[in-house]
Amino acid sequence: QLKVISSFGVGYDALDVVGAQRRGIAVGYTPDVLNDCVADLAFALLLGIGRRVSEGDRFVREGHWSSGAVGPFPLGFQVSQAKLGIVGLGRIGATIAKRSTGFEMDVRYHSRKPVASEWTYEPSLIELAKWADFLVVITSGGAGTRHLINREVLDALGPKGFLINVARGTVVDEAALVDALQHKRIAGAALDVFENEPFVPKELYELDNVLMVPHIASATVQTRQAMGQRVLDNLDAFFKQQPLVSAA
């Protein structure tokens, strides 16, 4: 007797949308209202891993700065004027690109096809990774993008490149990423999402070149309120026999 699904989230890769539509079941979700919030966290992670913020915090807390026993704190990577590669230039990807203008970054993007934008389209993901200092992943999840960021892409990013994932954990081959970080084949990674949440590979716990947060890209009071309201608005529209505000 299911008639409507109103999902609390921007991704609907966990829903059988085609199957629902075949049965005449309306499917709603919450795009747009979280664009700014996710873009903000993407940049927080980008700055955090590039400038070694969490690593610096540990350095001070553990007394290394005051004792001088382990030497000076290592240098970070300047974000301003850096090269930003974006994997997926949808609503959130475009918002991240807009954020970068304040840092005077050079932006290129990769997606299945070019979109109307002011930024340069790179048809090859490998070439984008070779070019980028920071590679931000914000493409959709699902079978079509599973392990899109694989060993080949990570090796193209190289020992001076950083990976930031605010998409889905399945988009990155996590085993390949762990190996790349352990052997410093990439400079570092900042991760909001993981393949088997809430479980995180224990190998990452001991690495200084990874910054991890518990899937909090949309986790602010303002955004969660807006998402909840969109869930209700979609339901309200359905029961009034009107088009859903945000239909999948």
N, C-alpha and C positions, 0 to 999 in steps of 0.2 A: 504493500500500500504506500510505498515511499513516493512522494510527490516532488520534494525539493531538497537540495543539499546547499547549505550556506556555509562555506568554509572560512575559517578564521586564518587567513594567510594569503600571500601573493602567489605562492606556487601551488599548482594543483596536480603535480606529477604523481601524488599518492592516490588520486581519484581516477576511476575509470570513467572519464568524461564521455567518451564515445559510447560506452555501454549505457550510461545514464541517458544520454540524448536519444539513443535508439529506443529507450523505454518511455520517452517523453518526460523524463525527470529533469527539472530545471537545476542548474548548477551555478552558484554564485561564489565569488571570492572577493578579496580586498586589495585590488591594485591601487596605485597612485598615492593612497594615503600614507604609505610607508616609504616612498621614494627618498625623501630627504633624510629620514632616520637611517636607512641602510647606507646611503651615500656618506653620511657623517661617520658611521662606524668604519666604512671602508677606508676613509681618509685617516681616521684615528689609528687603524691598524697599519696603514702605509707609513705614517709618521712614526708610529711606535717601533716598527721593525727597522725602518731605515735609520732612525736616530738612536736606536738601542735603548728605548725608554725603560722597558721592564727590566732589562739587563742592568741598566744604570741604577734603578731602584734597589735591586738585590745587592749590587756592589756597595751601595751606601749602608743598607740595613745590616749587611753581614760584616761591617766594620773594615772593609778592604780599603776604602778611601782614607779613613783616619789612620789606619795602621801603616799604609804604604807597603805592606808586605808582599803584595802581588804585582806591584808596579802600577803604572798609570792606566786609566780606563781606556779601552781601545776606541779608535775613531769610528764615527758613523758615516752615513752616506747622505749627502745633501739632497733634499727633496725639491727645492726650488730649481727650476730649469732642467729637471730630470726628464727622462723619456717614459711616458706612461702608456702601456698597452692595455687595452680593455677587451676582454673576451665576452662579447654579447653587448650590443648597444641598443638595449631596449629602454624602457622608461628609467630604470635605476642606473643603467650604464651611462645614459646620456646625462643624468644628474651628477654622477661621479665625474664625468668629463667636464661639466660646468664648474664643479668645485676646483678642478685643477687649474683653472684660469688664474685664480688668486696666487698660485705658486708658479705661474708662467711656465707650465710644463708643456712639452711637445706631446701631442696625443695622436695615437693611431688605434684602430680597432679592428677586430675580426669577428665576423658573424657569418651565418650561412649565405647571406647575400647583403650587398651594400644597402644602406638606408640613407634617406635624405638628411644630411647633417653637415656641419662645418668641419668635421674631422676626417682624417685620411683613412680610407678603407684599405686593409691589408688582406688580400684573399688567402694568404697562407698563414696558418697559425704558427708554424715553425719559424717563418721569417719574422713574424711579429715578436715571438719570444726572443729570437736572436737580437732584435733591435732594442727591445725594452729594457729599462732599468727596473721598472716595477710592472709586473703583469697581474692585473686585477681580474678575477674570474667572477662574472655576474650573469652567466648564461642560465637558461632554465635547466632543471634536472630531468630525470627520466632516462629511458633506455637509449635514446638518441644521442645523449651527451655523456653516457657513462664512461669514465676513464678517458675523457677527451684530453685532459692534462696527464699525459703519460711520460714514460722515461725519456722518449725522444724530445718532447716539448721541454721537459726540465733540463735536459742536456743542452738544448738550444738556448734556454735562458741563461745558463752558465754560472760560473762561480762569482760573478759580480751582480747577478740578478736576483730580485726578490719576488716571491709569489704571495698574493693576497687572495684568499678565497672567502667570498661572502655570498656564494651561490648555493650549491648543495654539495655535501661531502662526497657523493658518488661521482661528481664531475672530475675529481682528482683521483688518480691511482695512488692510494694512500701508502701502499708498500713501496712503490717507486719513490714517493716523496720522502718517506722516512730514510730510505737508502741515500737519496741525494743530499739530505740534510746531514746525515751522519758522516758522509764522506766529503761534505762541503763542495759538492758539485754545483750547488746554488748557494747564494750568499745567505738566504734566510727565507722564512715563510711566516705569514701571519694568518691565522685560521679562526674563522667563526663557526665553521661547520666541519663535520667528520663523517666518515662512511658508516659507522655503527654507533651513532649517538645513543646514550651519553658516554659510551665507552671510547677511550682515546688510547692509541698505541702507547704502551708504557715506555717505549724507546724514546718518545718525544719529551718525557718528563725531565730528562737529564741534559737536554740540549739547550744551549744559550741562543742558538740561531733560529729559534721558533718562538712565536708569540701566540698564545691560545686564549680564547674566550668561549664561554658556553652557549653558543648560538643566540646571541643577544642583539642582532642587527636591528630588530624592530622593537627592542625592549626599552622603551621610554613610556612614561605615564601618558604623554600626549598622543603618541602613535598608537598604543594599545587601546586607548579610549576611542580613537578614530576608527581603528579596525573593528572593534566591537560594535560601534555604531553602524558601520557598513554591513556587518553581518545582519543586524536587525533591519536595516533599510532594505536589504535584498529580500528578507522574509516578508517584510511589510508590503513591498511591491508585489511579491508573488501572491499573497493572500488577497490583495486588491485587484488581482488579475491584470497587473501591469507588467511591462518588461522589467527584469531585474536591473538594478542600478549598475552592477558589475557582473555580467554573465561570462562564464568560462566558454 
